[in-house]
C-alpha cells in the first residue's frame, strides 16, 4: 500500500511540474517536418539515380 501511495504522489508531482509550451511543440513539429522532407528528397534522388543508371546499362 505504501508503495502505491508513493507512486501516486510522485505522479501527481510530475503532472504539476511538467508543463508543455505550445511554441516548443510547434518548433519540434517543424523540425521533424524538415527532417522528413530531407529524407524524402534523398530517397527520391536515390530512386531516380538508380533508374537512370539502370537505363544507361540497358542501352549499352
PDB file with one MODEL, atoms N, CA, C and O in Angstrom:
MODEL        1
ATOM      1  N   UNK A   1       0.806  -1.197   0.000  1.00  0.00           N
ATOM      2  CA  UNK A   1       0.000   0.000   0.000  1.00  0.00           C
ATOM      3  C   UNK A   1       0.846   1.256   0.000  1.00  0.00           C
ATOM      4  O   UNK A   1       0.520   2.217  -0.697  1.00  0.00           O
ATOM      5  N   UNK A   2       1.925   1.270   0.767  1.00  0.00           N
ATOM      6  CA  UNK A   2       2.732   2.479   0.869  1.00  0.00           C
ATOM      7  C   UNK A   2       3.430   2.782  -0.451  1.00  0.00           C
ATOM      8  O   UNK A   2       3.608   3.950  -0.796  1.00  0.00           O
ATOM      9  N   UNK A   3       3.833   1.743  -1.204  1.00  0.00           N
ATOM     10  CA  UNK A   3       4.478   1.985  -2.493  1.00  0.00           C
ATOM     11  C   UNK A   3       3.488   2.573  -3.485  1.00  0.00           C
ATOM     12  O   UNK A   3       3.862   3.425  -4.291  1.00  0.00           O
ATOM     13  N   UNK A   4       2.246   2.143  -3.444  1.00  0.00           N
ATOM     14  CA  UNK A   4       1.214   2.708  -4.314  1.00  0.00           C
ATOM     15  C   UNK A   4       0.996   4.178  -3.974  1.00  0.00           C
ATOM     16  O   UNK A   4       0.837   5.009  -4.868  1.00  0.00           O
ATOM     17  N   UNK A   5       0.989   4.490  -2.711  1.00  0.00           N
ATOM     18  CA  UNK A   5       0.799   5.869  -2.269  1.00  0.00           C
ATOM     19  C   UNK A   5       1.959   6.750  -2.745  1.00  0.00           C
ATOM     20  O   UNK A   5       1.742   7.873  -3.198  1.00  0.00           O
ATOM     21  N   UNK A   6       3.200   6.236  -2.640  1.00  0.00           N
ATOM     22  CA  UNK A   6       4.369   6.990  -3.094  1.00  0.00           C
ATOM     23  C   UNK A   6       4.307   7.217  -4.590  1.00  0.00           C
ATOM     24  O   UNK A   6       4.623   8.306  -5.069  1.00  0.00           O
ATOM     25  N   UNK A   7       3.903   6.201  -5.330  1.00  0.00           N
ATOM     26  CA  UNK A   7       3.807   6.337  -6.782  1.00  0.00           C
ATOM     27  C   UNK A   7       2.774   7.390  -7.165  1.00  0.00           C
ATOM     28  O   UNK A   7       3.019   8.208  -8.051  1.00  0.00           O
ATOM     29  N   UNK A   8       1.627   7.374  -6.504  1.00  0.00           N
ATOM     30  CA  UNK A   8       0.586   8.354  -6.811  1.00  0.00           C
ATOM     31  C   UNK A   8       1.051   9.761  -6.490  1.00  0.00           C
ATOM     32  O   UNK A   8       0.770  10.691  -7.247  1.00  0.00           O
ATOM     33  N   UNK A   9       1.756   9.935  -5.381  1.00  0.00           N
ATOM     34  CA  UNK A   9       2.281  11.263  -5.039  1.00  0.00           C
ATOM     35  C   UNK A   9       3.304  11.717  -6.065  1.00  0.00           C
ATOM     36  O   UNK A   9       3.296  12.875  -6.483  1.00  0.00           O
ATOM     37  N   UNK A  10       4.184  10.813  -6.474  1.00  0.00           N
ATOM     38  CA  UNK A  10       5.202  11.163  -7.459  1.00  0.00           C
ATOM     39  C   UNK A  10       4.560  11.514  -8.807  1.00  0.00           C
ATOM     40  O   UNK A  10       4.976  12.468  -9.465  1.00  0.00           O
ATOM     41  N   UNK A  11       3.572  10.761  -9.204  1.00  0.00           N
ATOM     42  CA  UNK A  11       2.884  11.028 -10.463  1.00  0.00           C
ATOM     43  C   UNK A  11       2.186  12.380 -10.407  1.00  0.00           C
ATOM     44  O   UNK A  11       2.191  13.120 -11.391  1.00  0.00           O
ATOM     45  N   UNK A  12       1.602  12.701  -9.294  1.00  0.00           N
ATOM     46  CA  UNK A  12       0.928  13.995  -9.142  1.00  0.00           C
ATOM     47  C   UNK A  12       1.942  15.138  -9.198  1.00  0.00           C
ATOM     48  O   UNK A  12       1.664  16.179  -9.794  1.00  0.00           O
ATOM     49  N   UNK A  13       3.108  14.957  -8.586  1.00  0.00           N
ATOM     50  CA  UNK A  13       4.151  15.976  -8.636  1.00  0.00           C
ATOM     51  C   UNK A  13       4.636  16.192 -10.059  1.00  0.00           C
ATOM     52  O   UNK A  13       4.869  17.328 -10.473  1.00  0.00           O
ATOM     53  N   UNK A  14       4.788  15.110 -10.808  1.00  0.00           N
ATOM     54  CA  UNK A  14       5.228  15.228 -12.196  1.00  0.00           C
ATOM     55  C   UNK A  14       4.197  15.971 -13.038  1.00  0.00           C
ATOM     56  O   UNK A  14       4.561  16.780 -13.892  1.00  0.00           O
ATOM     57  N   UNK A  15       2.939  15.707 -12.808  1.00  0.00           N
ATOM     58  CA  UNK A  15       1.891  16.409 -13.561  1.00  0.00           C
ATOM     59  C   UNK A  15       1.928  17.903 -13.275  1.00  0.00           C
ATOM     60  O   UNK A  15       1.713  18.713 -14.177  1.00  0.00           O
ATOM     61  N   UNK A  16       2.192  18.265 -12.053  1.00  0.00           N
ATOM     62  CA  UNK A  16       2.227  19.673 -11.690  1.00  0.00           C
ATOM     63  C   UNK A  16       3.479  20.352 -12.222  1.00  0.00           C
ATOM     64  O   UNK A  16       3.430  21.522 -12.602  1.00  0.00           O
ATOM     65  N   UNK A  17       4.599  19.641 -12.257  1.00  0.00           N
ATOM     66  CA  UNK A  17       5.861  20.232 -12.685  1.00  0.00           C
ATOM     67  C   UNK A  17       5.978  20.324 -14.200  1.00  0.00           C
ATOM     68  O   UNK A  17       6.528  21.298 -14.714  1.00  0.00           O
ATOM     69  N   UNK A  18       5.483  19.351 -14.908  1.00  0.00           N
ATOM     70  CA  UNK A  18       5.705  19.295 -16.347  1.00  0.00           C
ATOM     71  C   UNK A  18       4.593  20.039 -17.088  1.00  0.00           C
ATOM     72  O   UNK A  18       3.476  19.549 -17.255  1.00  0.00           O
ATOM     73  N   UNK A  19       4.952  21.227 -17.515  1.00  0.00           N
ATOM     74  CA  UNK A  19       4.038  21.991 -18.352  1.00  0.00           C
ATOM     75  C   UNK A  19       4.669  22.098 -19.731  1.00  0.00           C
ATOM     76  O   UNK A  19       5.863  22.368 -19.858  1.00  0.00           O
ATOM     77  N   UNK A  20       3.879  21.890 -20.735  1.00  0.00           N
ATOM     78  CA  UNK A  20       4.386  21.892 -22.101  1.00  0.00           C
ATOM     79  C   UNK A  20       4.026  23.224 -22.741  1.00  0.00           C
ATOM     80  O   UNK A  20       2.884  23.680 -22.685  1.00  0.00           O
ATOM     81  N   UNK A  21       5.033  23.829 -23.348  1.00  0.00           N
ATOM     82  CA  UNK A  21       4.797  25.096 -24.040  1.00  0.00           C
ATOM     83  C   UNK A  21       4.415  24.805 -25.484  1.00  0.00           C
ATOM     84  O   UNK A  21       5.027  23.963 -26.141  1.00  0.00           O
ATOM     85  N   UNK A  22       3.424  25.492 -25.957  1.00  0.00           N
ATOM     86  CA  UNK A  22       2.938  25.275 -27.310  1.00  0.00           C
ATOM     87  C   UNK A  22       4.001  25.625 -28.342  1.00  0.00           C
ATOM     88  O   UNK A  22       4.127  24.942 -29.357  1.00  0.00           O
ATOM     89  N   UNK A  23       4.762  26.679 -28.092  1.00  0.00           N
ATOM     90  CA  UNK A  23       5.797  27.075 -29.047  1.00  0.00           C
ATOM     91  C   UNK A  23       6.875  26.007 -29.170  1.00  0.00           C
ATOM     92  O   UNK A  23       7.411  25.782 -30.254  1.00  0.00           O
ATOM     93  N   UNK A  24       7.194  25.343 -28.045  1.00  0.00           N
ATOM     94  CA  UNK A  24       8.176  24.262 -28.097  1.00  0.00           C
ATOM     95  C   UNK A  24       7.664  23.103 -28.945  1.00  0.00           C
ATOM     96  O   UNK A  24       8.407  22.519 -29.734  1.00  0.00           O
ATOM     97  N   UNK A  25       6.384  22.779 -28.772  1.00  0.00           N
ATOM     98  CA  UNK A  25       5.804  21.688 -29.560  1.00  0.00           C
ATOM     99  C   UNK A  25       5.780  22.027 -31.046  1.00  0.00           C
ATOM    100  O   UNK A  25       6.106  21.187 -31.886  1.00  0.00           O
ATOM    101  N   UNK A  26       5.395  23.257 -31.366  1.00  0.00           N
ATOM    102  CA  UNK A  26       5.337  23.664 -32.772  1.00  0.00           C
ATOM    103  C   UNK A  26       6.726  23.668 -33.400  1.00  0.00           C
ATOM    104  O   UNK A  26       6.885  23.245 -34.545  1.00  0.00           O
ATOM    105  N   UNK A  27       7.729  24.138 -32.670  1.00  0.00           N
ATOM    106  CA  UNK A  27       9.081  24.142 -33.227  1.00  0.00           C
ATOM    107  C   UNK A  27       9.584  22.725 -33.425  1.00  0.00           C
ATOM    108  O   UNK A  27      10.276  22.448 -34.405  1.00  0.00           O
ATOM    109  N   UNK A  28       9.247  21.817 -32.508  1.00  0.00           N
ATOM    110  CA  UNK A  28       9.655  20.418 -32.655  1.00  0.00           C
ATOM    111  C   UNK A  28       8.979  19.788 -33.868  1.00  0.00           C
ATOM    112  O   UNK A  28       9.606  19.026 -34.604  1.00  0.00           O
ATOM    113  N   UNK A  29       7.706  20.104 -34.077  1.00  0.00           N
ATOM    114  CA  UNK A  29       6.984  19.569 -35.239  1.00  0.00           C
ATOM    115  C   UNK A  29       7.603  20.083 -36.528  1.00  0.00           C
ATOM    116  O   UNK A  29       7.768  19.327 -37.485  1.00  0.00           O
ATOM    117  N   UNK A  30       7.948  21.377 -36.558  1.00  0.00           N
ATOM    118  CA  UNK A  30       8.555  21.946 -37.759  1.00  0.00           C
ATOM    119  C   UNK A  30       9.908  21.318 -38.046  1.00  0.00           C
ATOM    120  O   UNK A  30      10.235  21.059 -39.204  1.00  0.00           O
ATOM    121  N   UNK A  31      10.702  21.070 -37.008  1.00  0.00           N
ATOM    122  CA  UNK A  31      11.991  20.410 -37.207  1.00  0.00           C
ATOM    123  C   UNK A  31      11.807  18.997 -37.751  1.00  0.00           C
ATOM    124  O   UNK A  31      12.547  18.568 -38.637  1.00  0.00           O
ATOM    125  N   UNK A  32      10.826  18.276 -37.224  1.00  0.00           N
ATOM    126  CA  UNK A  32      10.572  16.920 -37.715  1.00  0.00           C
ATOM    127  C   UNK A  32      10.098  16.934 -39.160  1.00  0.00           C
ATOM    128  O   UNK A  32      10.440  16.039 -39.933  1.00  0.00           O
ATOM    129  N   UNK A  33       9.311  17.943 -39.534  1.00  0.00           N
ATOM    130  CA  UNK A  33       8.873  18.055 -40.929  1.00  0.00           C
ATOM    131  C   UNK A  33      10.059  18.296 -41.854  1.00  0.00           C
ATOM    132  O   UNK A  33      10.126  17.722 -42.941  1.00  0.00           O
ATOM    133  N   UNK A  34      10.999  19.146 -41.424  1.00  0.00           N
ATOM    134  CA  UNK A  34      12.180  19.414 -42.240  1.00  0.00           C
ATOM    135  C   UNK A  34      13.005  18.140 -42.421  1.00  0.00           C
ATOM    136  O   UNK A  34      13.467  17.842 -43.523  1.00  0.00           O
ATOM    137  N   UNK A  35      13.182  17.400 -41.340  1.00  0.00           N
ATOM    138  CA  UNK A  35      13.948  16.160 -41.421  1.00  0.00           C
ATOM    139  C   UNK A  35      13.260  15.168 -42.347  1.00  0.00           C
ATOM    140  O   UNK A  35      13.913  14.523 -43.167  1.00  0.00           O
ATOM    141  N   UNK A  36      11.937  15.044 -42.216  1.00  0.00           N
ATOM    142  CA  UNK A  36      11.181  14.116 -43.066  1.00  0.00           C
ATOM    143  C   UNK A  36      11.253  14.535 -44.537  1.00  0.00           C
ATOM    144  O   UNK A  36      11.377  13.687 -45.420  1.00  0.00           O
ATOM    145  N   UNK A  37      11.175  15.829 -44.794  1.00  0.00           N
ATOM    146  CA  UNK A  37      11.257  16.334 -46.162  1.00  0.00           C
ATOM    147  C   UNK A  37      12.627  16.019 -46.755  1.00  0.00           C
ATOM    148  O   UNK A  37      12.725  15.617 -47.914  1.00  0.00           O
ATOM    149  N   UNK A  38      13.684  16.200 -45.966  1.00  0.00           N
ATOM    150  CA  UNK A  38      15.031  15.893 -46.451  1.00  0.00           C
ATOM    151  C   UNK A  38      15.199  14.404 -46.724  1.00  0.00           C
ATOM    152  O   UNK A  38      15.841  14.022 -47.702  1.00  0.00           O
ATOM    153  N   UNK A  39      14.631  13.569 -45.875  1.00  0.00           N
ATOM    154  CA  UNK A  39      14.704  12.125 -46.102  1.00  0.00           C
ATOM    155  C   UNK A  39      13.971  11.741 -47.378  1.00  0.00           C
ATOM    156  O   UNK A  39      14.464  10.938 -48.170  1.00  0.00           O
ATOM    157  N   UNK A  40      12.798  12.317 -47.572  1.00  0.00           N
ATOM    158  CA  UNK A  40      12.028  12.012 -48.781  1.00  0.00           C
ATOM    159  C   UNK A  40      12.766  12.474 -50.027  1.00  0.00           C
ATOM    160  O   UNK A  40      12.770  11.779 -51.043  1.00  0.00           O
ATOM    161  N   UNK A  41      13.392  13.648 -49.954  1.00  0.00           N
ATOM    162  CA  UNK A  41      14.152  14.159 -51.085  1.00  0.00           C
ATOM    163  C   UNK A  41      15.327  13.245 -51.401  1.00  0.00           C
ATOM    164  O   UNK A  41      15.584  12.941 -52.566  1.00  0.00           O
ATOM    165  N   UNK A  42      16.038  12.806 -50.372  1.00  0.00           N
ATOM    166  CA  UNK A  42      17.180  11.912 -50.573  1.00  0.00           C
ATOM    167  C   UNK A  42      16.730  10.579 -51.169  1.00  0.00           C
ATOM    168  O   UNK A  42      17.394  10.035 -52.051  1.00  0.00           O
ATOM    169  N   UNK A  43      15.615  10.061 -50.691  1.00  0.00           N
ATOM    170  CA  UNK A  43      15.094   8.805 -51.228  1.00  0.00           C
ATOM    171  C   UNK A  43      14.675   8.963 -52.682  1.00  0.00           C
ATOM    172  O   UNK A  43      14.907   8.068 -53.495  1.00  0.00           O
ATOM    173  N   UNK A  44      14.068  10.076 -53.012  1.00  0.00           N
ATOM    174  CA  UNK A  44      13.649  10.326 -54.396  1.00  0.00           C
ATOM    175  C   UNK A  44      14.859  10.439 -55.315  1.00  0.00           C
ATOM    176  O   UNK A  44      14.863   9.887 -56.415  1.00  0.00           O
ATOM    177  N   UNK A  45      15.872  11.145 -54.868  1.00  0.00           N
ATOM    178  CA  UNK A  45      17.086  11.289 -55.674  1.00  0.00           C
ATOM    179  C   UNK A  45      17.743   9.930 -55.884  1.00  0.00           C
ATOM    180  O   UNK A  45      18.214   9.624 -56.980  1.00  0.00           O
ATOM    181  N   UNK A  46      17.773   9.118 -54.833  1.00  0.00           N
ATOM    182  CA  UNK A  46      18.364   7.786 -54.960  1.00  0.00           C
ATOM    183  C   UNK A  46      17.574   6.927 -55.943  1.00  0.00           C
ATOM    184  O   UNK A  46      18.159   6.194 -56.741  1.00  0.00           O
ATOM    185  N   UNK A  47      16.253   7.018 -55.886  1.00  0.00           N
ATOM    186  CA  UNK A  47      15.425   6.221 -56.797  1.00  0.00           C
ATOM    187  C   UNK A  47      15.619   6.666 -58.247  1.00  0.00           C
ATOM    188  O   UNK A  47      15.755   5.829 -59.139  1.00  0.00           O
ATOM    189  N   UNK A  48      15.631   7.966 -58.482  1.00  0.00           N
ATOM    190  CA  UNK A  48      15.820   8.480 -59.845  1.00  0.00           C
ATOM    191  C   UNK A  48      17.206   8.105 -60.355  1.00  0.00           C
ATOM    192  O   UNK A  48      17.363   7.745 -61.522  1.00  0.00           O
ATOM    193  N   UNK A  49      18.205   8.187 -59.492  1.00  0.00           N
ATOM    194  CA  UNK A  49      19.563   7.814 -59.893  1.00  0.00           C
ATOM    195  C   UNK A  49      19.633   6.335 -60.254  1.00  0.00           C
ATOM    196  O   UNK A  49      20.273   5.966 -61.239  1.00  0.00           O
ATOM    197  N   UNK A  50      18.986   5.495 -59.471  1.00  0.00           N
ATOM    198  CA  UNK A  50      19.004   4.062 -59.746  1.00  0.00           C
ATOM    199  C   UNK A  50      18.330   3.755 -61.084  1.00  0.00           C
ATOM    200  O   UNK A  50      18.828   2.943 -61.864  1.00  0.00           O
ATOM    201  N   UNK A  51      17.213   4.401 -61.340  1.00  0.00           N
ATOM    202  CA  UNK A  51      16.509   4.186 -62.612  1.00  0.00           C
ATOM    203  C   UNK A  51      17.359   4.677 -63.772  1.00  0.00           C
ATOM    204  O   UNK A  51      17.407   4.033 -64.820  1.00  0.00           O
ATOM    205  N   UNK A  52      18.030   5.810 -63.599  1.00  0.00           N
ATOM    206  CA  UNK A  52      18.881   6.353 -64.658  1.00  0.00           C
ATOM    207  C   UNK A  52      20.052   5.420 -64.952  1.00  0.00           C
ATOM    208  O   UNK A  52      20.351   5.132 -66.112  1.00  0.00           O
ATOM    209  N   UNK A  53      20.699   4.959 -63.917  1.00  0.00           N
ATOM    210  CA  UNK A  53      21.845   4.041 -64.099  1.00  0.00           C
ATOM    211  C   UNK A  53      21.371   2.748 -64.745  1.00  0.00           C
ATOM    212  O   UNK A  53      22.034   2.228 -65.642  1.00  0.00           O
ATOM    213  N   UNK A  54      20.243   2.226 -64.306  1.00  0.00           N
ATOM    214  CA  UNK A  54      19.706   1.004 -64.903  1.00  0.00           C
ATOM    215  C   UNK A  54      19.393   1.231 -66.383  1.00  0.00           C
ATOM    216  O   UNK A  54      19.667   0.364 -67.213  1.00  0.00           O
ATOM    217  N   UNK A  55      18.826   2.377 -66.715  1.00  0.00           N
ATOM    218  CA  UNK A  55      18.531   2.680 -68.115  1.00  0.00           C
ATOM    219  C   UNK A  55      19.777   2.792 -68.967  1.00  0.00           C
ATOM    220  O   UNK A  55      19.811   2.321 -70.103  1.00  0.00           O
ATOM    221  N   UNK A  56      20.807   3.424 -68.407  1.00  0.00           N
ATOM    222  CA  UNK A  56      22.088   3.552 -69.151  1.00  0.00           C
ATOM    223  C   UNK A  56      22.704   2.166 -69.376  1.00  0.00           C
ATOM    224  O   UNK A  56      23.238   1.880 -70.448  1.00  0.00           O
ATOM    225  N   UNK A  57      22.622   1.325 -68.364  1.00  0.00           N
ATOM    226  CA  UNK A  57      23.198  -0.023 -68.514  1.00  0.00           C
ATOM    227  C   UNK A  57      22.428  -0.804 -69.578  1.00  0.00           C
ATOM    228  O   UNK A  57      23.037  -1.547 -70.348  1.00  0.00           O
ATOM    229  N   UNK A  58      21.104  -0.653 -69.638  1.00  0.00           N
ATOM    230  CA  UNK A  58      20.321  -1.378 -70.638  1.00  0.00           C
ATOM    231  C   UNK A  58      20.614  -0.896 -72.060  1.00  0.00           C
ATOM    232  O   UNK A  58      20.509  -1.675 -73.007  1.00  0.00           O
ATOM    233  N   UNK A  59      20.975   0.363 -72.219  1.00  0.00           N
ATOM    234  CA  UNK A  59      21.226   0.869 -73.559  1.00  0.00           C
ATOM    235  C   UNK A  59      22.594   0.450 -74.085  1.00  0.00           C
ATOM    236  O   UNK A  59      22.840   0.521 -75.289  1.00  0.00           O
ATOM    237  N   UNK A  60      23.478   0.020 -73.208  1.00  0.00           N
ATOM    238  CA  UNK A  60      24.805  -0.408 -73.674  1.00  0.00           C
ATOM    239  C   UNK A  60      24.734  -1.749 -74.260  1.00  0.00           C
ATOM    240  O   UNK A  60      25.749  -2.281 -74.709  1.00  0.00           O
TER     241      UNK A  60
ENDMDL
END
